[in-house]
């Protein structure tokens, strides 16, 4: 079983920054494909960013490209999401997701095996 725990959410003003963290259990974190999704009230869960360790690869949703950065620290079994220039439309519950033993980049929620409980991000105008 892979357990994911998100943290770092909170309230921030538009234009501000926030960094989310997701700590994963397991000894083979470096082989996991790690991703961030978000879901606003009344909206579908949508892809935000994904990072693969081997081979190294990152991909972002068009809505956050240039503002958000995903990174991972395999030694700490942690994936991060640095969010800059935040907008009110970024307000959502943010979820960490993982594919164990994965190498294919997946941007749909149904493609992920494990999920965290989520962390709330609220951006005020």
N, C-alpha and C positions, 0 to 999 in steps of 0.2 A: 504494500500500500504506500502511495506517495501522498504526503500531507503538505499542503501549501498554506502559508500564513502571510497575509498582506498587512502592511502598516504604512503610515505616513500620510493618510488622508486628513482632510481638515477644511477649514474655511479660509479662502484667500480672495483678495480683491482682483478684479480684472487687470491683466498686465503683470501679475505677480507670478511667482514660481513655487513649485512644490515637487518633492521627490518621493515617489512611492517605492517601497521595498517588498519583496516576496521571498521568504525563506522556504526552501524545499527540503524535505527529508529524503533519505536515500543516499547510497554510496556512489551512484552512477549519475550524479547531477550533470556532469559534463556531456553526457549523451542525450540529455533531455532537450527537447525543443520547448522553449519557454515563451509565453505570449501574454499580452495584456488585452483584455476586452473591457468594455464599459456598457452600462445600461442605465438610461435615464427613465424616469417614470413614464409609462405609456409607450415606450419605445422598445424596439428589438435590441437584443444584445449585439453590439457591433465590435468588429475588430479594431484594435488600436495599433499594436506593434508586436513583432515577433523576433526572437533571436535564437539562432542555432549556433552551437559551439563548434561542431566539427561536421562538415566544413563550416567555417565562420560565415554567417550571413545574417543580415537584418532587413526588415521590411516594415513600412509604415503605411497607415491609412492616409489617403490624400488630405483628409481634414486636419491631420496633426503633423504632417511632414514639414520639417523645418522648425518646428516648435518643440517637439518631444524627442527624446533620445532614450533608447533602450540599451541597457548594458548588463553584463553578467560577471559575477565573480565566482568562478568554480570552486575556489578554495573555501569560500563561505557559503556555498550552495545558495546563492542569492541572485536574484535578478532585480534590476532597478528600472524605474521609469522616471526620468527627469522631465518635468513639464514646465516649459517657459512660455511667456506671453499668453497666459491663460485667458480664456474667454468664458463668458457666462454659459455658452453652449457646451463647454467642457464639463459642466456639472453633471455628475452621474455617480453610480456605484462602480468602482473599478475592481475587476477581478483578474487574478493571476491564474493562468492555465498551463498545463504541461502535457506533453506527449512523451511517454516513456519509450526509450529505444527508437526514437524517431529521427529521421533525417530529412523528411519532406516538409517543406514550408506549407502550413495550413492556416488559412485566414477565416475559417468558419467555425463557430462554436461546436458544432457536431463532430468536428474532427479531433477534439481534445478529450483526453481520458480523465484528467484530474483537474479539480477546481478548488480555489480558495473560497473563503467566506465573503470576501469583498471588503473594500474600504471606501468610505464616502468622501467625495470631493465636491465641494461647493464653491463656485466662483461667483462673487457678487459684482454687480455692475456699478 
